[in-house]
């Protein structure tokens, strides 16, 4: 695969799943910022385009067959099942755990580190927004995409949509993804990229590690939807 600097980072991540690991290390936003070209993303992150290409090509060369799922060529039903059983479950399990951990750390360290209250409030707001977001996907958007794909496979007319076109809920979900991305960036700014103070206890460090894990999973989650699921669903509807 030739990696062109004029391709968007979303296109590269969709075609080359291993690229997401390198983008994470380089600090390149490939989910909410997936519409930027690789050249633009590198410039914004102050990274040499040659370094990025070298790392991406090395990652591609070391990827073993079958190591990463090629969601571009699998049924949307399988991709949706993966998103809901992996990423939706993760959000629902980790969100409350991190909120409880944040409350504990704020109770112990909040007086000396007032930024922790900002962390707690920002994460709680993000977790609540995601809970509503997941429900919209599972109850409205995903069922329609599944029915649409079933009709395509069966050679039948597409089912009527209460929202007119799949473009409409997709646009809303992407806007909400942008909001989640803003919250993640705010958390990094508040914590100075999760730098622990000298008096941090084990729970303090665990909190920061947990939020970073939540961030990494959400990046992959949004990538699968913004760069693969949504474009394929819109294209499928357009062909009907």
PyMOL commands that set and color helices and strands:
alter all, ss='L'
color gray80, all
select helices_A, chain A and resi 9-15+19-26+38-44+49-62+71-73+76-109+115-154+166-190+202-239
alter helices_A, ss='H'
color red, helices_A
deselect
rebuild
show_as cartoon
